[in-house]
Amino acid sequence: MYKINENFQKLPGSYLFSTIGKKVAAYQQANPDKEIIRLGIGDVTQPLAPAIIEALHKAVDEMGNAATFRGYAPDLGYEFLRSAIANTDYKARGCDISADEIFVSDGAKSDSANIQELFAADSRIAVTDPVYPVYVDSNVMAGRTGEYDPKTEMWSNVIYMPSTAENGFVPELPKEVPDMIYLCLPNNPTGTTLTKDELQVWVDYANKNGSVIIFDAAYEAYISEADVPHSIYECEGAKTCAIELRSFSKNAGFTGVRLGFTVVPKELKCGDVSLNAMWARRHGTKFNGAPYIVQRAGEAVYSEAGKAQLKDQVAYYMNNAKVIKDGLAEAGYTVYGGVNAPYIWLKTPENMNSWEFFDFLLENANVVGTPGSGFGPSGEGYFRLTAFGNYENTVKALERIKAL
Ligand SMILES: Cc1ncc(COP(=O)(O)O)c(C=O)c1O
């Protein structure tokens, strides 16, 4: 009889969003007349920008013509996209990242789950708490996290770095030295971030202690404050200790189109082994490239028209963030985030736990959010609302919450 990867059996419960989906479906079935507003899952609602649609149409036409048809894409990504990324996202910000340090993919979820393959099975990971669940779960599947304690909701071999109102959402450096440190900034779920000086402390720590930082910058486009870095490579020395993950999902609405990339600098080495070469090998073996059509759409993100249209799209969502943040504050809630990220993190009222507040909001305001405890034990007592809804629904949801 074959054997399964037993590590999968260790994963607790179902994925957060499927639990939410089931609860909402049950409520809707019992109350078919209620109009539910979803500010839970971090999915976008605005259509693709015209410059992107135009690029998609053009690329589709090319695929229908023998002279311009393209088959397999280069597995590391087309040069036209990698250069646009290197020039716009990095060189223009003073980061010395070149096209051959950029690996185009189908999105940051897969990259953030796959990147752990580069590291030894007995590596110790550190995560902020609360955290985007993929970082932990992918390491659970790889057998790196030890045993799960349902009481503490923690894994025995994971270093947790609480990120709470008490420490201003700036986690302390871990006391035990981890091999891999996952940082997501601006943060999902808390919507908070670090300044460049605060991030520099982590880069210095990683270089000093021989740790690698996996830096998830999926929400980079939402940064509005000048002292918040858009890339970890704005920090001195980051090229010798950090891998950066980026996504086109939130800045350009590609959640259903699928595109992302990972930066692995050539200077990032374990002894004399290049992680850039390892990731290239991994990509070449396991990935056959993001679709040509989609990469052309990605290129349009960096065109002048694309940049202007997407700036407006981000501003639209950030206006929603302001509506939520101001509305909640007016209703007496304690709120965080929403300034450099499309997430608002609120303290649940009257000592309700996160799931109690989820039910309360669903039943009394017909608004769906995400319980903070789903992101880790330090998320208990908090709740996440997203700014990715449409404006009218966001305003309506806040009116209902204010009326509670
Ligand atoms: C922190 C973080 N990283 C990555 C992703 C996934 O991005 P993608 O759509 O590119 O897979 C998300 C999506 O919600 C996210 O919140």
The ligand as a MOL file (V3000), in Angstrom:
LIG
                    3D

  0  0  0     0  0            999 V3000
M  V30 BEGIN CTAB
M  V30 COUNTS 16 16 0 0 0
M  V30 BEGIN ATOM
M  V30 1 C 0.1830 38.5560 1.6930 0
M  V30 2 C -0.2870 37.9410 0.4510 0
M  V30 3 N 0.5900 37.3500 -0.3570 0
M  V30 4 C 0.1860 36.7660 -1.4870 0
M  V30 5 C -1.1370 36.7570 -1.8610 0
M  V30 6 C -1.5630 36.0410 -3.1070 0
M  V30 7 O -1.2870 36.7670 -4.2360 0
M  V30 8 P -1.5650 36.1680 -5.6690 0
M  V30 9 O -2.9650 36.5080 -6.0500 0
M  V30 10 O -0.5340 36.8440 -6.5310 0
M  V30 11 O -1.3420 34.6940 -5.6240 0
M  V30 12 C -2.0740 37.3600 -1.0570 0
M  V30 13 C -3.5100 37.3210 -1.4290 0
M  V30 14 O -4.4120 37.6380 -0.7640 0
M  V30 15 C -1.6450 37.9660 0.1270 0
M  V30 16 O -2.5120 38.5490 0.9520 0
M  V30 END ATOM
M  V30 BEGIN BOND
M  V30 1 1 1 2
M  V30 2 1 2 3
M  V30 3 2 2 15
M  V30 4 2 3 4
M  V30 5 1 4 5
M  V30 6 1 5 6
M  V30 7 2 5 12
M  V30 8 1 6 7
M  V30 9 1 7 8
M  V30 10 2 8 9
M  V30 11 1 8 10
M  V30 12 1 8 11
M  V30 13 1 12 13
M  V30 14 1 12 15
M  V30 15 2 13 14
M  V30 16 1 15 16
M  V30 END BOND
M  V30 END CTAB
M  END
